[in-house]
Amino acid sequence: MATANIARQIGTSVAKGSGGGWYSPHMAAASRAIAQRIPLVDLLLEIRDARIPLSSGCEQFRNHKYSSRRIIVLNKMDLANRLQMKEWMRYFEQNNCISYGVNAHNKENIKQFLNFLQAQVRELGKRGHSSFTTTILLVGIPNVGKSALANSLHQIGRIGAAEKGKLKHAIVSPHPGETKDISSLKIGSHPNIYVLDTPGILSPEIPDAEICAKLALTGTIRESLVAENDLAKYFLAVLNLSNEYKKWEGLSHGQNERPLADHEGEEMDMKRKRQYPTDHTQDFIVNEVRRTLFETISTFDGNVDDEKDLARLIEAEIIALQKAFRIPVNHGESSHDKVAAKLLNLYRTGRLGHYTLDSIP
């Protein structure tokens, strides 16, 4: 498939160019510290990215057998394809693995997840666990949302238990590798339940180029190690071969469309409505991007399954998006860089559809 070829090209380029630059000394130290704590904790939650349920698996645990103490948590489920998410949950169930889908930023979802964890703790008690304190270890690769999940559980858990005192916070960042130390947060009382948030760890080598590209696209590998232009093309390839763009048909044919720049008084109107053309996250810009992508794909006369035709469509989309993002065409190559950065941001925040990049084996 053309998308897989693009992914392999990106992954090979990242692996050769970085020489494993994503693997820092603190990852090696964190990996050892985690290995030492695993025998001491009661539950192990491996946090994965719901968009890449297999590719985001932590290499350190690939050979560990699934058990009642190990739970696969698919975070960022709001960014993944819902139907494929259900299929992945069934896949894990068929492989005798406990799994749970979660959105770390959804309060109701976190409440349900906390109830699920408390039920797991009660099951431990039935199997002879008599401690008054239960410890849960959160592990996973960088940027899958471990710290955000720990903070949300801590906040909801304290409210439910009517705990007093100052809230603790694990460091949360959109950039991978920001968590450097293992921190403990209380999420329940009677019995006391603590989660240990840990730094994200990657393998020193990622031999599968396609997995490497998926990790880069979803933000696990630092952007300094991969060209954003290449990642933007990869995302567009995924979009072009999906049905997500068809959902934006209603934005075409003039609906929700405004003239781009020639309208008299447009600038004053934008200010009055607090619309700023340079902010690509605003709804009117996002809708313009969606409309542009829908029309460019729908009017394309080539075969998207053909690699050369797909590349031609992607180039046409990048050129068309310059106008949608209000980027002056006279900026040359830098305009493509700006399109790529804005496009990736919209993809990673779920504004351009929901995608699951991994296929079930």
Buried (B, 14 or more C-beta within 10 A) or exposed (E): EBBEEBBBBBBBBBBEEBEEEBBBEBBEBBBEBBEEBBEEBBBBBBBBBBBBBBBBBBBBBEEEEBEEBBBBBBBBBBBBBEEBBEBBBEBBEEEEBBBBBBBBBBEEBBBEBBEBBBEBBEEBEEEEEEEEEBBBBBBBBBBBBBBBBBBBBBBBBBEBBEBEEEEBEBEBEEEBBBBEEBBEBBBBEEBBBBBBBBBBBBBEEBEBBBBBBBBBBBBBBBBEBBBBBBBBBBBBBBBBBBEBBEEBBEBBEEEBEBEEEEEEEBEEEBEEEEBBBEEBEBEBBBBBBBBBBBBBBEEBEEEBEEBEBBBBBBEBBBBBBBBBBBBEEEEEEEBBBBBBBBBBBBBBEBBBBBBBBBEEE
